């Protein structure tokens, strides 16, 4: 009977690991996709910020609300991206530009 407990324990551990890792990978993957798409869209303008929503939808108030929600949701990953990989700041409004843009 002791042999039956070992595989059951391992299966539970594996399922628990998958259940914990899957949302984390989804969170990181979504951030990478949205931020890199936004950075590529504003690359032609030479700005130090990006939008989490497509530029053509930025005139829509609902899209800007979604961008603001994503800015708060992805703030920890954005900080890590800026510190370790040289990522850009998300656009936070006319009065809250990136610190390097305020110095100009």
C-alpha positions, 0 to 999 in steps of 0.5 A: 500500500505504501507504493500507491501513496507515492504516485498519488502524492506526485500526481497531486504535486504535479497538478498543483504545480501546473495550477500555480504556474499556468496563470503566472505564465499567462500573466507574463505572456500577455504582458510581453505580447501587449507591451512589445506590440505597443512599443513597436507601434510607437517606435516610428514616433520615437517616444519613450512610452507605449499603449497597451491598446492599439493606437487606432483605438486610443480615441475611444474612452473605453479603450483608454480605460482598458489601457489604464486598467492594464497599466495598473495590472502589469505595473510589477512586470513593467517595472521589472522590464524597465530595470532588467531589460530596458523596457519603456514606460506605459503612457500614463497621461499628459501630466505623468510622462516618463521621468526621462521625458520630464527632464527635457 
